[in-house]
Amino acid sequence: MKAAVSTLCVAAATGVLLLVGTALGGERKSDFVDLKGTWIRVLNDKTYIVTFNGNKFATIFEFAEGTTTTSGTISIDPSKKPNRMEWKFAAGTGRGEKLKGTTAETIYQLEGDTFRFCVSRQQRRPEVFPEKERVDEYIYLVFKRVK
């Protein structure tokens, strides 16, 4: 059952992203190319999915209070250490509805089929990755590419 839900979530996220579009911004395009696709993480029986296509994103995250979706655009700055990413939210459901019109300042690391991502709920960009994955005052997740 959980596999069927995960498959359905991946399909939904991919469909939403295809509707959003594929235009690229002015950032370094190789990171956009390397990020393209769907990434998944299951942590503490909660599923987290993010799909990138150019500078567009769509997410489906499970939280204790329910499933949240978001979509919008990203800008990246891989010249900073750690790498920086800004998420501009255009739409959302559940908890994500409150994010519409906001921007989240995050850090990320991309190595092959592994995408590390961290955002602080304190509205400031994290300076380093926490020691372990968590979803509390920080959302720090290590995603794997869906093949």
C-alpha positions in Angstrom: 0.0 0.0 0.0 2.8 2.5 1.0 4.5 1.7 -2.3 1.3 2.5 -4.2 0.9 5.8 -2.4 4.5 6.7 -3.1 4.1 5.9 -6.8 0.9 7.9 -7.0 2.6 10.9 -5.2 5.6 10.7 -7.7 3.2 10.6 -10.6 1.2 13.6 -9.2 4.3 15.7 -8.5 5.6 15.0 -12.0 2.3 15.9 -13.6 2.1 19.2 -11.6 5.6 20.0 -12.6 4.9 19.4 -16.3 2.0 21.8 -16.1 4.2 24.4 -14.5 6.7 24.6 -17.4 10.3 24.3 -18.2 11.8 27.8 -18.6 15.3 28.3 -17.2 16.4 31.4 -15.3 19.8 33.0 -15.7 21.6 30.8 -13.2 24.2 28.2 -14.0 22.3 25.7 -16.0 24.3 22.6 -15.2 22.9 22.4 -11.7 19.4 22.7 -13.1 20.2 19.9 -15.5 21.7 17.7 -12.7 18.6 18.4 -10.4 16.1 17.6 -13.1 13.8 14.7 -12.1 12.1 13.4 -9.0 13.7 12.9 -5.6 12.3 11.0 -2.7 13.0 10.5 1.0 11.1 8.4 3.5 11.9 9.4 7.1 10.1 8.3 10.2 7.3 6.8 8.1 6.7 10.1 6.3 7.3 10.5 2.6 8.9 13.6 1.1 9.0 14.1 -2.7 10.4 16.9 -4.8 10.5 17.2 -8.6 12.6 19.7 -10.5 12.3 20.7 -14.1 14.5 23.6 -15.1 13.9 26.3 -12.5 10.4 24.9 -11.6 9.7 22.7 -8.6 6.8 20.8 -7.1 6.7 19.0 -3.7 4.6 16.6 -1.8 5.5 16.3 1.9 3.8 14.3 4.6 3.6 15.9 8.0 1.8 14.9 11.2 -1.1 17.1 10.4 -1.4 15.9 6.8 0.0 16.0 3.3 1.3 19.3 1.9 2.0 20.3 -1.7 3.8 23.3 -3.1 5.0 24.5 -6.5 7.0 27.5 -7.7 10.4 28.4 -9.0 14.0 28.1 -7.7 17.1 30.1 -8.1 20.5 28.6 -7.3 23.9 29.9 -6.3 26.4 27.0 -6.4 29.3 29.4 -6.0 28.7 29.8 -2.2 29.6 27.1 0.3 27.3 25.5 1.2 25.4 25.9 -2.1 22.4 28.2 -1.9 18.9 27.8 -3.3 15.9 30.1 -3.0 12.4 28.6 -3.3 9.7 31.0 -4.5 6.3 29.5 -3.7 3.5 30.2 -6.2 0.9 27.7 -5.0 0.3 25.2 -2.2 -2.2 23.0 -0.3 -2.3 22.1 3.3 0.5 23.7 5.3 1.9 24.8 1.9 -1.0 27.1 1.3 0.5 29.6 3.8 3.7 29.7 1.7 2.2 31.2 -1.4 4.0 34.4 -2.3 7.0 33.7 0.1 10.6 32.8 -0.5 12.6 30.2 1.5 16.3 30.6 1.7 17.9 27.1 1.8 21.2 25.3 1.4 21.8 22.3 -0.8 24.4 19.8 -1.9 24.1 17.7 -5.1 26.3 14.6 -5.5 25.2 12.2 -8.2 21.9 10.7 -7.2 21.9 12.3 -3.7 20.4 15.7 -3.0 20.8 17.2 0.5 18.5 20.0 1.4 18.1 22.2 4.5 15.8 25.0 5.4 15.2 26.7 8.8 11.7 27.5 10.0 13.2 30.6 11.6 13.1 32.4 8.1 16.9 32.5 7.8 19.3 30.5 5.7 21.1 27.7 7.6 24.9 28.1 7.5 25.7 24.4 7.8 23.9 21.1 7.5 22.7 19.6 10.8 24.4 16.4 12.0 21.4 14.2 11.2 18.2 14.4 9.2 15.2 15.9 10.9 11.9 17.7 10.5 11.5 20.2 13.4 13.0 23.7 13.6 15.0 22.6 10.5 13.8 20.5 7.6 17.0 18.6 6.7 16.5 15.8 4.3 18.7 13.6 2.1 16.8 12.7 -1.0 17.6 10.0 -3.6 16.8 10.3 -7.3 13.9 8.2 -8.5 15.0 6.1 -11.4 
